[in-house]
């Protein structure tokens, strides 16, 4: 008799955990509107992870004619990008990665800095599962790192072997470029700028689960990771910017606001300490998540410009900075 009760209890527990794993997958990973972002007090902008610079960037994007470009990922997804060539670039190109639930053209303010001030070509990809790119899940930067290797090859095809490439990402985009940095990169990739990246998907979701639902990471994050492995082909443990920066050889600039409560500010120090390549960091006092540019625009622009100029031969940047 007791064995029946035990079996029934086990069935209920397993069923509950399976439901929780699928629920978390639907909330965090599945391609769908992320309504919870608008309800968190740590992301007070509309769209989330954007301040006044979003309107500035949107206006700038509307004033320029981007060429629509497309590639097919290694797993068969059609990925959309937007390319803007500069007459001043001489092969210098920035590839800019947007954040979670965003889209390529949300990154107009960052693009404006590189194009107007530094004289770069600009490539804005829609991440898989975002914008006009295919995909029914969000990869948090892990499968996207392989996509970015293909976007790098696109730039090399456009500009030839003399190309010089910078990767710049914010939030999930910051994690994307850090995860890309840990891959074997062509010598033409000269620098990476990562703004408010998390250390790993496992750490970030564990933090958010406690913060939003007052639940421990174990076993819920582990079950959701198993579901993600079945449905999206990756696990939260593998999706680690921290592991990737340990392997990086490219120079990296880490940026984070010390008032960030969505991706904890402490994660920047973990990433910075793990990095063995040439590195610098910019801490923006009082900046919330994704708001370092808005909080101290002049310092942000100058720091990014001076950093990339150390590794990219850029007369346009030198003229702007000096």
C-alpha positions in Angstrom: 0.0 0.0 0.0 2.8 2.4 0.9 4.5 1.7 -2.3 1.5 3.0 -4.2 1.6 6.2 -2.2 5.3 6.6 -2.8 4.8 5.9 -6.5 2.0 8.5 -6.7 4.1 11.0 -4.9 7.0 10.4 -7.3 4.7 10.9 -10.3 3.4 14.1 -8.8 6.9 15.4 -8.1 8.2 14.4 -11.6 5.2 15.9 -13.3 5.5 19.1 -11.3 9.2 19.4 -12.2 8.5 18.7 -15.8 5.8 21.4 -15.8 8.2 23.8 -14.1 10.9 23.1 -16.7 8.6 23.6 -19.6 7.1 26.8 -18.0 10.6 28.3 -17.5 11.5 27.4 -21.1 8.4 29.1 -22.4 9.1 32.2 -20.3 12.8 32.6 -20.9 13.8 30.6 -24.0 10.9 30.2 -26.4 10.5 32.9 -29.0 7.5 34.9 -27.7 6.8 38.4 -26.4 8.6 38.8 -23.1 6.0 40.7 -21.1 7.8 40.1 -17.8 10.5 42.5 -18.9 8.1 45.4 -18.8 7.1 44.5 -15.3 10.5 44.4 -13.6 11.5 47.5 -11.7 15.1 47.1 -12.9 14.1 47.7 -16.5 12.1 50.9 -16.5 12.6 51.8 -20.2 10.4 51.0 -23.2 11.6 49.0 -24.9 13.5 47.3 -22.1 17.3 47.9 -21.9 17.0 51.3 -23.6 17.1 54.8 -22.4 17.0 58.1 -24.2 19.6 56.8 -26.6 17.0 54.4 -28.1 15.1 57.3 -29.7 18.4 59.0 -30.8 19.4 55.7 -32.4 16.1 55.1 -34.0 16.1 58.5 -35.6 19.7 57.9 -36.9 18.8 54.5 -38.4 15.8 56.1 -40.2 18.1 58.6 -41.8 20.3 56.0 -43.4 19.8 53.3 -46.1 21.0 50.0 -44.8 21.6 47.2 -47.2 19.6 44.1 -46.2 21.9 41.0 -46.1 21.2 37.4 -45.2 23.1 34.3 -44.4 22.2 30.7 -43.5 23.3 29.4 -40.1 25.1 26.1 -39.7 21.8 24.6 -38.6 19.8 26.0 -41.5 18.2 29.2 -40.2 18.0 32.2 -42.3 19.5 35.1 -40.5 18.9 38.8 -41.3 21.4 41.6 -41.1 21.7 45.3 -42.1 24.9 46.6 -43.5 25.9 50.3 -43.9 29.1 51.1 -45.7 31.2 54.2 -44.9 33.3 56.0 -47.4 35.8 56.6 -44.6 36.0 53.0 -43.4 38.8 51.5 -45.5 37.7 48.1 -44.3 37.1 49.0 -40.7 33.8 47.4 -39.6 31.9 47.0 -36.3 29.4 44.1 -35.8 26.9 45.1 -33.2 25.0 42.6 -31.1 21.6 43.6 -29.6 20.1 42.4 -26.3 17.5 39.9 -25.1 14.1 40.3 -26.9 15.5 43.2 -29.0 16.4 43.5 -32.6 19.2 44.8 -34.7 18.0 48.3 -35.4 17.6 48.9 -31.7 21.4 49.5 -31.7 21.3 52.7 -33.6 23.0 54.8 -31.0 26.0 52.5 -30.9 26.0 52.3 -34.7 25.9 56.1 -34.9 29.1 56.4 -32.7 31.1 54.0 -34.8 29.8 55.3 -38.2 29.8 59.1 -37.5 32.6 59.5 -35.0 35.0 56.6 -35.8 34.3 56.2 -39.6 33.4 52.5 -39.5 31.2 50.3 -41.7 28.3 49.0 -39.5 26.7 45.5 -39.6 23.6 45.0 -37.4 22.5 41.3 -37.3 19.1 40.2 -35.9 20.0 37.3 -33.6 18.3 34.0 -34.2 14.8 34.0 -32.7 14.7 37.8 -32.9 13.7 40.5 -35.4 13.5 39.1 -39.0 15.8 36.2 -38.3 14.4 32.6 -38.2 14.5 30.5 -35.0 11.9 29.6 -32.4 14.2 29.9 -29.4 16.6 32.4 -27.8 20.2 31.2 -27.6 21.5 33.7 -25.0 24.6 34.0 -27.1 25.7 30.4 -27.2 24.5 29.2 -30.7 24.8 32.9 -31.8 28.6 32.7 -31.3 28.7 30.4 -34.3 26.4 32.7 -36.2 28.8 35.6 -35.5 31.7 33.6 -37.0 29.7 33.6 -40.2 28.9 37.3 -39.9 32.7 37.9 -39.6 33.2 35.9 -42.8 30.6 38.1 -44.5 32.6 41.2 -43.5 35.8 39.6 -44.8 34.1 38.9 -48.1 32.9 42.5 -48.3 36.2 44.1 -47.4 38.8 41.6 -48.2 41.8 40.4 -46.1 42.7 43.9 -45.1 39.5 44.3 -43.1 39.7 45.2 -39.4 36.7 44.1 -37.3 35.4 45.1 -33.9 32.6 43.2 -32.1 30.4 45.3 -29.8 27.4 44.0 -27.8 25.1 45.1 -25.0 23.4 42.7 -22.4 22.8 39.4 -24.2 24.7 41.0 -27.1 27.6 41.5 -24.7 27.5 37.8 -23.7 27.3 37.0 -27.4 30.5 38.8 -28.4 32.3 37.4 -25.3 31.3 33.9 -26.3 32.4 34.6 -29.8 35.8 35.9 -28.5 36.5 32.4 -27.1 36.4 30.8 -30.5 39.2 30.6 -33.0 38.9 34.0 -34.7 40.5 35.4 -37.9 43.3 37.8 -37.3 41.1 40.6 -38.7 39.1 40.6 -35.5 40.9 43.3 -33.5 38.9 44.0 -30.4 35.7 43.2 -28.5 33.5 45.6 -26.4 31.1 43.9 -24.0 28.6 46.1 -22.2 26.8 44.6 -19.1 27.2 40.9 -20.0 26.3 38.1 -17.7 28.8 35.4 -16.8 26.7 32.4 -17.9 23.1 31.6 -18.7 23.0 29.3 -15.7 24.2 32.0 -13.3 21.9 34.6 -14.8 18.7 32.5 -14.8 19.5 31.3 -11.3 19.7 34.9 -10.2 16.5 35.9 -12.0 14.6 32.9 -10.6 15.4 33.9 -7.0 14.8 37.6 -7.8 11.5 37.2 -9.6 10.0 34.0 -8.2 11.8 33.6 -4.9 12.8 30.1 -5.9 16.2 28.4 -5.7 18.1 27.5 -8.8 18.2 23.8 -8.0 16.4 21.9 -9.4 14.4 24.3 -11.5 17.2 25.8 -13.6 18.6 22.3 -14.2 15.2 20.9 -15.4 14.7 23.9 -17.7 18.3 23.4 -19.0 17.3 19.8 -19.8 14.2 20.9 -21.6 16.3 23.5 -23.5 18.7 20.8 -24.5 15.8 18.8 -26.0 14.1 21.7 -27.7 17.0 24.1 -28.6 20.1 22.0 -28.6 22.1 23.6 -25.9 22.4 23.5 -22.1 22.7 26.4 -19.7 26.0 25.1 -18.3 27.6 25.1 -21.8 26.5 28.7 -22.5 29.2 30.4 -20.5 30.8 33.7 -21.3 33.1 33.1 -18.3 34.6 30.0 -19.9 34.9 31.6 -23.3 36.8 34.7 -22.1 39.4 32.4 -20.5 40.2 31.2 -24.0 40.0 34.6 -25.7 43.1 36.1 -27.3 41.5 39.3 -28.6 41.6 42.5 -26.6 38.4 43.1 -24.6 36.8 46.2 -23.1 34.3 45.3 -20.3 31.6 48.0 -19.5 29.1 47.8 -16.7 26.9 50.2 -14.6 27.4 49.8 -10.9 23.7 50.2 -10.3 22.7 47.3 -12.5 20.4 45.0 -10.7 19.2 43.0 -13.7 22.6 41.6 -14.6 24.5 41.9 -11.3 27.4 44.4 -11.5 29.6 41.8 -9.7 29.5 39.6 -12.9 31.8 42.1 -14.7 34.6 41.6 -12.1 34.3 37.8 -12.6 34.6 38.2 -16.4 37.4 40.7 -16.1 39.4 38.5 -13.7 38.9 35.4 -16.0 40.1 37.2 -19.1 43.8 36.6 -20.0 43.9 38.7 -23.2 44.6 42.5 -23.2 41.7 44.0 -21.3 40.3 47.2 -19.8 37.1 48.0 -18.0 34.8 51.0 -17.6 32.5 51.2 -14.6 29.8 53.8 -15.0 28.6 55.0 -11.6 24.8 55.1 -11.2 24.0 53.3 -14.4 21.3 50.7 -14.5 21.2 47.8 -16.9 22.1 48.8 -20.5 22.2 52.4 -19.5 25.9 53.2 -19.3 25.8 55.1 -22.6 22.9 57.2 -21.4 24.3 57.8 -17.9 27.7 59.1 -19.1 27.6 59.5 -22.8 30.8 61.5 -23.3 32.9 59.1 -21.2 31.3 56.0 -22.9 32.0 57.3 -26.4 35.6 58.4 -25.6 36.5 55.2 -23.8 35.2 53.0 -26.6 37.0 55.2 -29.2 40.3 55.2 -27.4 40.1 51.4 -26.8 39.4 50.4 -30.3 41.9 52.9 -31.7 44.7 51.0 -29.8 44.1 48.0 -31.9 42.5 49.3 -35.1 44.4 51.6 -37.4 41.8 54.3 -37.9 42.7 57.9 -39.0 39.0 58.9 -38.6 39.1 57.8 -35.0 42.4 59.5 -34.4 40.9 62.8 -35.8 37.8 62.5 -33.6 39.7 61.7 -30.4 42.5 64.2 -30.8 
